[in-house]
Amino acid sequence: MRKRSEPHTFEQRLNAQRLRLEHELSQLPDGHQRDSVVARIDQLQTAAEMHDFLMPREVATAAH
């Protein structure tokens, strides 16, 4: 039987996506595609900030 991986939290998934995009960004030349990746990284940061703001304090401290 195959072992299932542990579920990842929303914050972990956002961070993994941000790291992947930052790696991709480091390999892109200036231009439209690079600007799109920068915008996506900004969106991920905003999503993380909104999530932190909307989480109840006791749940947020228990998750960290």
VENQUISUL-V368163 format. One record per pair of residues at least 24 apart in sequence whose ideal C-beta (glycine too) atoms are under 10 Angstrom apart, sorted by the first residue. I is the first residue (numbers start at 0). J is the second residue. D is the distance in whole Angstrom. If there is no record, write none. Layout:
BEGIN
i->I j->J d->D
i->I j->J d->D
END
This chain:
BEGIN
i->8 j->50 d->10
i->8 j->62 d->7
i->8 j->63 d->10
i->9 j->46 d->9
i->9 j->47 d->9
i->9 j->50 d->6
i->9 j->54 d->9
i->9 j->62 d->9
i->10 j->46 d->10
i->10 j->47 d->7
i->10 j->50 d->7
i->10 j->51 d->8
i->10 j->54 d->9
i->10 j->59 d->10
i->10 j->62 d->7
i->10 j->63 d->9
i->12 j->43 d->10
i->13 j->42 d->10
i->13 j->43 d->5
i->13 j->44 d->9
i->13 j->46 d->6
i->13 j->47 d->5
i->13 j->50 d->8
i->14 j->43 d->8
i->14 j->47 d->8
i->16 j->40 d->9
i->16 j->42 d->10
i->16 j->43 d->6
i->16 j->46 d->10
i->17 j->42 d->10
i->17 j->43 d->5
i->17 j->44 d->7
i->17 j->46 d->10
i->17 j->47 d->8
i->18 j->43 d->10
END
